[in-house]
Amino acid sequence: MGYVIRPVASAAELAEVYDLMGAQFEPARTRGDRGFGELARLFPERRTLMLLAHADDRIVGGAHIGPRGTLSIALMPEARGQGLGTRLVRALEEAATRLGCAAINVGGVTDRTRSFYLRLGFQGRGSMMRKGLPLSALRRDPDGWRRELAVLRARRQLRL
């Protein structure tokens, strides 16, 4: 099956992805949780760090980097074991590097998920792991992301 990975396109789609992802966690997370409110508030500016995976017009997974640099990822059971999780994490790493993030953290790591994160270069003990990202041009210029965002907003206004 051909899975497509792309940024979340709208606040409504963000809610749909959050519901899918939240159902995969123990305990389940819902839109009423504080985490969704934080993501929704950040969505306009950080949408490149909020991805979904779909096949046949059906969302089968999602991943995002939250406000404190923490990675969350979840896939429907039928989409696991096919490299889709790796593709989602790699896409987020690229986006985070472009935005100048120094590292990605992941919490809630279990014995079942530890090998996945180790294969991707994360390090750590217990339930917390971390992966440093390469130095990006934007990190050398800390305000570069603000200028890029201003350019994108100006282009959008011209199209409207």
Secondary structure, 3 states (H helix, E strand, C coil): CCCEEEECCCHHHHHHHHHHHHHCCCCCCCCCCHHHHHHHHHHHHHHHHEEEEEECCEEEEEEEECCCCEEEEEECHHHCCCCHHHHHHHHHHHHHHHCCCCEEEECCCCHHHHHHHHHCCCECCCCCEEEECCCCHHHHCCCHHHHHHHHHHHHHHHHC
